[in-house]
């Protein structure tokens, strides 16, 4: 069987239009002869029926010409049913002396006969998109024979996402739910720059400060490389485990060397170790439809596998500057177990994707043998960090099948932490309440069906947030 290109089909169909016009003329001449022996009323009735029939056929031809022009501009995909209204509209052929109805142009399909009429146009141009709720035009049941006729229901009424949109879904919303293993490796750099005024002295007469006033500054880089392993257990349940490794470098700068506030001295401290391992489970409560968003709930646990910051002693680094103190090593974890429950929503409006999330983190209280940072001092206590409420939302734009960009806003609110001495009651830690807000930018590129590259930049908007976070991730799905 010979194959015909899709650009030739519109020409064949267009060539049938003059033949259709000639058929109109011949049928009109034959009807004129048949009308000679009829009464005036019968003639008027017959002529009105003829005119009405020819008008309907003309409208059918106009619609098909429009569809053919659209196909020549690259619109439509093969496999859809004949355009609505292109089928024969007359009664039985030759009935009552009326013209024989024209065959629909949709039947002109070189190399592929149309059994029982036609189930596909010559160019495969759909007139109407498939209804989202599984019903064809006019309320008739949708076709279920797999022929791609008009009205075929989309799979589970879910919008079809591009590869770029799928990358946004996995990054901002939830992992895969289709029995696939994903290894997501990433690396990020978090930078802090904090300045604070340090006073060393006393007040005289409750108004005059006697002593040194120094400006202290701390610059810190935290480089984290982690591997997040995810697997879809069912089409609604997915699990993951994330193992981070953290390298920290902090530079402490303080004035007051030699007793002069303008003379600076500094010290650097490095540290590296495994961070806090976390794992979680995701459940898809609602799959996205044409009218409803995708809703996914999550429950995550974080274990204190990293080094704890409590009990680390501060030592004087410079013998000539008593103001410069630094810890012996830098922590890589929080020292606490916590549980995070969250929910995220996502809605696709091709090429735009909207997403948002809300979560609550409960920090479990823990007792430590020593929480003091002063050398030679031991202070046992129970510490309860404030529970964190975090929320955010954003939008992503897929500007090609493989590339997308996103922007989002997140905020985390943490109340004051509390400590309790043995046998005592909880007391708030002054200054421990934090509000961290950040503006996030992302860029995703789909390399192939297995590998995606996700780049991100986060800019802190409050003093409690990092100055910036730069990262890149490489999720690979097997």
DRENSEKE-740728 format. One record per residue (C-alpha): x, y, z; residue number from 1; residue in one letter. Coordinates in steps of 0.5 Angstrom, whole numbers. Layout:
! residues N
ATOM     px     py     pz   nr  rest
ATOM      X      Y      Z  NUM     A
...
END
This chain:
! residues 478
ATOM     px     py     pz   nr  rest
ATOM      0      0      0    1     X
ATOM      3      7     -2    2     X
ATOM      3     12      3    3     X
ATOM      1     19      2    4     X
ATOM      4     25      6    5     X
ATOM     -1     29     10    6     X
ATOM      0     35      6    7     X
ATOM     -3     32      0    8     X
ATOM    -10     30      3    9     X
ATOM    -12     37      3   10     X
ATOM    -11     38     -4   11     X
ATOM    -15     32     -6   12     X
ATOM    -21     34     -2   13     X
ATOM    -21     41     -4   14     X
ATOM    -21     38    -11   15     X
ATOM    -27     35    -10   16     X
ATOM    -31     42     -8   17     X
ATOM    -31     44    -16   18     X
ATOM    -34     37    -17   19     X
ATOM    -39     38    -12   20     X
ATOM    -41     44    -15   21     X
ATOM    -43     41    -21   22     X
ATOM    -47     36    -18   23     X
ATOM    -51     41    -15   24     X
ATOM    -52     44    -22   25     X
ATOM    -54     37    -25   26     X
ATOM    -59     36    -19   27     X
ATOM    -62     42    -20   28     X
ATOM    -63     41    -28   29     X
ATOM    -66     34    -26   30     X
ATOM    -71     37    -21   31     X
ATOM    -73     43    -26   32     X
ATOM    -75     38    -31   33     X
ATOM    -79     34    -26   34     X
ATOM    -83     40    -23   35     X
ATOM    -86     41    -30   36     X
ATOM    -92     37    -29   37     X
ATOM    -94     39    -22   38     X
ATOM    -98     44    -19   39     X
ATOM    -96     51    -17   40     X
ATOM    -96     50    -10   41     X
ATOM    -93     43    -11   42     X
ATOM    -87     46    -14   43     X
ATOM    -86     52     -9   44     X
ATOM    -86     46     -4   45     X
ATOM    -81     42     -7   46     X
ATOM    -77     48     -9   47     X
ATOM    -77     50     -2   48     X
ATOM    -74     44      0   49     X
ATOM    -69     44     -5   50     X
ATOM    -66     50     -3   51     X
ATOM    -66     49      4   52     X
ATOM    -62     42      3   53     X
ATOM    -57     46     -2   54     X
ATOM    -56     51      3   55     X
ATOM    -54     46      9   56     X
ATOM    -50     42      4   57     X
ATOM    -46     49      2   58     X
ATOM    -45     50     10   59     X
ATOM    -42     43     10   60     X
ATOM    -37     45      5   61     X
ATOM    -36     52      8   62     X
ATOM    -34     48     15   63     X
ATOM    -30     43     11   64     X
ATOM    -26     48      7   65     X
ATOM    -24     52     14   66     X
ATOM    -22     46     17   67     X
ATOM    -17     44     11   68     X
ATOM    -14     51     11   69     X
ATOM    -13     50     19   70     X
ATOM     -9     43     17   71     X
ATOM     -5     47     12   72     X
ATOM     -3     52     18   73     X
ATOM     -1     46     22   74     X
ATOM     -7     45     27   75     X
ATOM    -10     39     29   76     X
ATOM     -7     32     30   77     X
ATOM     -9     26     26   78     X
ATOM    -14     21     28   79     X
ATOM    -20     25     30   80     X
ATOM    -27     24     28   81     X
ATOM    -30     27     22   82     X
ATOM    -32     35     23   83     X
ATOM    -39     36     26   84     X
ATOM    -44     37     21   85     X
ATOM    -40     34     15   86     X
ATOM    -44     28     14   87     X
ATOM    -50     27      9   88     X
ATOM    -56     31     11   89     X
ATOM    -61     29      6   90     X
ATOM    -66     24      7   91     X
ATOM    -65     17      3   92     X
ATOM    -61     19     -3   93     X
ATOM    -66     21     -9   94     X
ATOM    -72     21     -4   95     X
ATOM    -78     25     -7   96     X
ATOM    -74     28    -13   97     X
ATOM    -69     32     -8   98     X
ATOM    -62     32    -10   99     X
ATOM    -57     26     -8  100     X
ATOM    -53     29     -2  101     X
ATOM    -46     30     -3  102     X
ATOM    -41     25      0  103     X
ATOM    -37     29      6  104     X
ATOM    -30     31      4  105     X
ATOM    -28     27     10  106     X
ATOM    -29     21      6  107     X
ATOM    -23     23      2  108     X
ATOM    -17     19      5  109     X
ATOM    -12     16      0  110     X
ATOM    -10      9      2  111     X
ATOM    -15      8      8  112     X
ATOM    -22      7      6  113     X
ATOM    -27      9     11  114     X
ATOM    -32      3     13  115     X
ATOM    -39      4     14  116     X
ATOM    -38     12     13  117     X
ATOM    -32     15     16  118     X
ATOM    -29     16     22  119     X
ATOM    -23     20     20  120     X
ATOM    -22     26     16  121     X
ATOM    -18     27     10  122     X
ATOM    -13     31     14  123     X
ATOM    -15     29     21  124     X
ATOM    -17     36     23  125     X
ATOM    -22     36     29  126     X
ATOM    -27     41     29  127     X
ATOM    -28     41     37  128     X
ATOM    -24     38     42  129     X
ATOM    -26     32     47  130     X
ATOM    -31     34     52  131     X
ATOM    -27     34     59  132     X
ATOM    -33     30     62  133     X
ATOM    -33     24     58  134     X
ATOM    -39     26     53  135     X
ATOM    -39     28     46  136     X
ATOM    -42     34     43  137     X
ATOM    -49     34     44  138     X
ATOM    -49     30     50  139     X
ATOM    -48     23     46  140     X
ATOM    -44     18     50  141     X
ATOM    -36     18     48  142     X
ATOM    -33     14     43  143     X
ATOM    -30      8     47  144     X
ATOM    -27      4     41  145     X
ATOM    -20      7     41  146     X
ATOM    -21     10     34  147     X
ATOM    -20     17     37  148     X
ATOM    -27     20     35  149     X
ATOM    -29     26     37  150     X
ATOM    -31     26     45  151     X
ATOM    -26     21     47  152     X
ATOM    -25     22     54  153     X
ATOM    -18     24     56  154     X
ATOM    -15     19     61  155     X
ATOM    -18     20     68  156     X
ATOM    -20     27     66  157     X
ATOM    -13     29     67  158     X
ATOM    -10     35     63  159     X
ATOM     -4     33     59  160     X
ATOM      2     36     62  161     X
ATOM      9     37     58  162     X
ATOM     15     35     60  163     X
ATOM     17     42     63  164     X
ATOM     11     42     67  165     X
ATOM     12     35     70  166     X
ATOM     19     37     72  167     X
ATOM     15     43     76  168     X
ATOM     10     38     79  169     X
ATOM     16     34     81  170     X
ATOM     20     40     84  171     X
ATOM     15     44     87  172     X
ATOM      9     39     89  173     X
ATOM     10     32     90  174     X
ATOM     14     26     87  175     X
ATOM     12     21     82  176     X
ATOM      6     16     84  177     X
ATOM      7     11     78  178     X
ATOM     12      5     81  179     X
ATOM     18      9     79  180     X
ATOM     25     10     82  181     X
ATOM     28     17     82  182     X
ATOM     35     18     85  183     X
ATOM     35     26     86  184     X
ATOM     42     29     87  185     X
ATOM     43     36     89  186     X
ATOM     48     41     92  187     X
ATOM     47     48     95  188     X
ATOM     51     54     98  189     X
ATOM     47     57    103  190     X
ATOM     51     64    105  191     X
ATOM     50     68    112  192     X
ATOM     52     75    113  193     X
ATOM     51     77    120  194     X
ATOM     53     84    124  195     X
ATOM     52     86    131  196     X
ATOM     54     91    136  197     X
ATOM     58     88    142  198     X
ATOM     58     92    148  199     X
ATOM     64     90    153  200     X
ATOM     63     95    160  201     X
ATOM     58     98    164  202     X
ATOM     53    104    165  203     X
ATOM     55    110    170  204     X
ATOM     50    114    173  205     X
ATOM     45    110    169  206     X
ATOM     46    114    163  207     X
ATOM     54    114    161  208     X
ATOM     57    107    158  209     X
ATOM     64    106    160  210     X
ATOM     68    100    156  211     X
ATOM     69     98    149  212     X
ATOM     64     98    143  213     X
ATOM     65     94    138  214     X
ATOM     62     91    131  215     X
ATOM     62     84    131  216     X
ATOM     61     80    124  217     X
ATOM     60     73    122  218     X
ATOM     60     70    115  219     X
ATOM     58     63    114  220     X
ATOM     58     59    108  221     X
ATOM     54     52    108  222     X
ATOM     55     47    103  223     X
ATOM     50     41    103  224     X
ATOM     50     35     98  225     X
ATOM     45     30     99  226     X
ATOM     41     24     95  227     X
ATOM     34     24     96  228     X
ATOM     31     17     94  229     X
ATOM     24     17     92  230     X
ATOM     20     11     90  231     X
ATOM     12     10     88  232     X
ATOM      9      5     91  233     X
ATOM      2      6     88  234     X
ATOM     -1     11     84  235     X
ATOM     -3     15     90  236     X
ATOM      3     13     95  237     X
ATOM     10     15     95  238     X
ATOM     16     15    100  239     X
ATOM     23     18    100  240     X
ATOM     29     18    104  241     X
ATOM     34     24    104  242     X
ATOM     41     23    106  243     X
ATOM     45     30    107  244     X
ATOM     53     31    108  245     X
ATOM     54     38    110  246     X
ATOM     61     42    110  247     X
ATOM     61     49    114  248     X
ATOM     66     55    114  249     X
ATOM     65     61    118  250     X
ATOM     69     67    119  251     X
ATOM     68     71    126  252     X
ATOM     71     78    125  253     X
ATOM     71     82    132  254     X
ATOM     74     89    133  255     X
ATOM     78     91    140  256     X
ATOM     85     88    139  257     X
ATOM     90     91    143  258     X
ATOM     84     95    147  259     X
ATOM     82     99    140  260     X
ATOM     75     98    138  261     X
ATOM     78    100    131  262     X
ATOM     83     94    130  263     X
ATOM     80     88    128  264     X
ATOM     82     81    128  265     X
ATOM     78     75    125  266     X
ATOM     78     67    126  267     X
ATOM     76     62    121  268     X
ATOM     73     55    123  269     X
ATOM     71     49    119  270     X
ATOM     67     43    120  271     X
ATOM     64     37    116  272     X
ATOM     59     31    117  273     X
ATOM     53     28    116  274     X
ATOM     47     32    117  275     X
ATOM     40     30    119  276     X
ATOM     37     25    115  277     X
ATOM     30     25    114  278     X
ATOM     25     21    111  279     X
ATOM     17     21    109  280     X
ATOM     11     19    105  281     X
ATOM      6     22    100  282     X
ATOM     -1     21     99  283     X
ATOM     -5     24     93  284     X
ATOM    -12     26     96  285     X
ATOM    -14     28     89  286     X
ATOM    -12     28     82  287     X
ATOM    -12     34     78  288     X
ATOM    -18     35     73  289     X
ATOM    -20     40     69  290     X
ATOM    -24     44     74  291     X
ATOM    -20     41     81  292     X
ATOM    -13     42     83  293     X
ATOM     -8     36     85  294     X
ATOM     -8     35     92  295     X
ATOM     -2     32     96  296     X
ATOM     -1     31    103  297     X
ATOM      6     29    106  298     X
ATOM      8     27    113  299     X
ATOM     16     27    114  300     X
ATOM     21     25    120  301     X
ATOM     27     28    121  302     X
ATOM     32     25    125  303     X
ATOM     38     28    129  304     X
ATOM     44     24    126  305     X
ATOM     48     31    125  306     X
ATOM     52     34    130  307     X
ATOM     48     38    135  308     X
ATOM     50     45    137  309     X
ATOM     49     44    144  310     X
ATOM     55     44    149  311     X
ATOM     60     46    144  312     X
ATOM     64     51    148  313     X
ATOM     67     58    146  314     X
ATOM     74     59    146  315     X
ATOM     78     65    146  316     X
ATOM     82     65    139  317     X
ATOM     86     71    139  318     X
ATOM     90     72    146  319     X
ATOM     91     80    144  320     X
ATOM     83     80    143  321     X
ATOM     79     78    149  322     X
ATOM     72     79    145  323     X
ATOM     74     74    139  324     X
ATOM     71     67    141  325     X
ATOM     69     62    137  326     X
ATOM     67     55    137  327     X
ATOM     72     49    137  328     X
ATOM     67     46    131  329     X
ATOM     61     47    127  330     X
ATOM     54     43    128  331     X
ATOM     51     40    122  332     X
ATOM     44     38    125  333     X
ATOM     39     41    130  334     X
ATOM     40     36    135  335     X
ATOM     32     34    135  336     X
ATOM     27     30    132  337     X
ATOM     21     33    129  338     X
ATOM     15     31    125  339     X
ATOM     12     35    119  340     X
ATOM      5     35    116  341     X
ATOM      4     38    110  342     X
ATOM     -1     39    104  343     X
ATOM      1     42     97  344     X
ATOM     -4     44     91  345     X
ATOM     -2     45     84  346     X
ATOM     -7     47     78  347     X
ATOM     -4     47     71  348     X
ATOM     -7     52     66  349     X
ATOM     -2     50     60  350     X
ATOM      3     53     60  351     X
ATOM      2     56     67  352     X
ATOM      3     52     73  353     X
ATOM      0     55     80  354     X
ATOM      2     52     86  355     X
ATOM      2     53     94  356     X
ATOM      4     49    100  357     X
ATOM      2     49    108  358     X
ATOM      6     45    113  359     X
ATOM      7     45    121  360     X
ATOM     13     42    124  361     X
ATOM     13     40    131  362     X
ATOM     20     39    134  363     X
ATOM     20     34    140  364     X
ATOM     23     36    146  365     X
ATOM     30     33    148  366     X
ATOM     34     33    154  367     X
ATOM     42     35    154  368     X
ATOM     47     34    159  369     X
ATOM     50     40    158  370     X
ATOM     47     46    154  371     X
ATOM     52     52    156  372     X
ATOM     57     55    151  373     X
ATOM     62     57    157  374     X
ATOM     68     53    158  375     X
ATOM     68     50    165  376     X
ATOM     61     51    166  377     X
ATOM     56     45    165  378     X
ATOM     48     46    165  379     X
ATOM     44     40    164  380     X
ATOM     37     42    161  381     X
ATOM     31     40    157  382     X
ATOM     30     44    150  383     X
ATOM     24     45    146  384     X
ATOM     25     49    140  385     X
ATOM     19     53    137  386     X
ATOM     14     49    132  387     X
ATOM     14     52    125  388     X
ATOM      9     54    121  389     X
ATOM     11     55    114  390     X
ATOM      7     57    108  391     X
ATOM      8     59    101  392     X
ATOM      6     59     93  393     X
ATOM      8     61     86  394     X
ATOM      7     60     79  395     X
ATOM     11     57     74  396     X
ATOM     11     58     66  397     X
ATOM     13     53     61  398     X
ATOM     16     57     55  399     X
ATOM     18     50     51  400     X
ATOM     16     43     52  401     X
ATOM     23     42     56  402     X
ATOM     24     49     59  403     X
ATOM     20     52     65  404     X
ATOM     22     58     70  405     X
ATOM     18     59     76  406     X
ATOM     18     64     82  407     X
ATOM     15     63     89  408     X
ATOM     15     66     96  409     X
ATOM     16     62    102  410     X
ATOM     15     64    110  411     X
ATOM     17     60    116  412     X
ATOM     14     63    123  413     X
ATOM     18     60    129  414     X
ATOM     16     62    136  415     X
ATOM     21     63    142  416     X
ATOM     24     57    144  417     X
ATOM     24     54    151  418     X
ATOM     29     51    156  419     X
ATOM     28     47    163  420     X
ATOM     33     46    168  421     X
ATOM     32     39    172  422     X
ATOM     26     40    177  423     X
ATOM     24     47    174  424     X
ATOM     19     50    169  425     X
ATOM     20     52    162  426     X
ATOM     23     59    161  427     X
ATOM     23     62    154  428     X
ATOM     29     64    151  429     X
ATOM     30     71    149  430     X
ATOM     31     73    142  431     X
ATOM     30     66    139  432     X
ATOM     23     68    136  433     X
ATOM     24     68    128  434     X
ATOM     21     70    122  435     X
ATOM     24     68    115  436     X
ATOM     22     70    109  437     X
ATOM     25     68    102  438     X
ATOM     24     70     94  439     X
ATOM     25     64     90  440     X
ATOM     27     63     83  441     X
ATOM     28     57     79  442     X
ATOM     29     54     72  443     X
ATOM     28     47     70  444     X
ATOM     31     44     63  445     X
ATOM     29     37     61  446     X
ATOM     35     33     58  447     X
ATOM     31     27     56  448     X
ATOM     25     22     59  449     X
ATOM     30     20     65  450     X
ATOM     34     26     67  451     X
ATOM     32     33     69  452     X
ATOM     36     39     71  453     X
ATOM     33     44     76  454     X
ATOM     37     50     78  455     X
ATOM     35     55     84  456     X
ATOM     36     62     87  457     X
ATOM     33     64     94  458     X
ATOM     34     71     96  459     X
ATOM     33     72    104  460     X
ATOM     28     78    105  461     X
ATOM     28     78    113  462     X
ATOM     34     78    117  463     X
ATOM     33     71    120  464     X
ATOM     33     68    113  465     X
ATOM     40     67    109  466     X
ATOM     42     72    105  467     X
ATOM     42     67     99  468     X
ATOM     42     60     97  469     X
ATOM     44     58     90  470     X
ATOM     43     50     88  471     X
ATOM     42     45     83  472     X
ATOM     39     38     83  473     X
ATOM     39     33     78  474     X
ATOM     33     28     79  475     X
ATOM     34     22     75  476     X
ATOM     28     17     74  477     X
ATOM     29     10     72  478     X
END
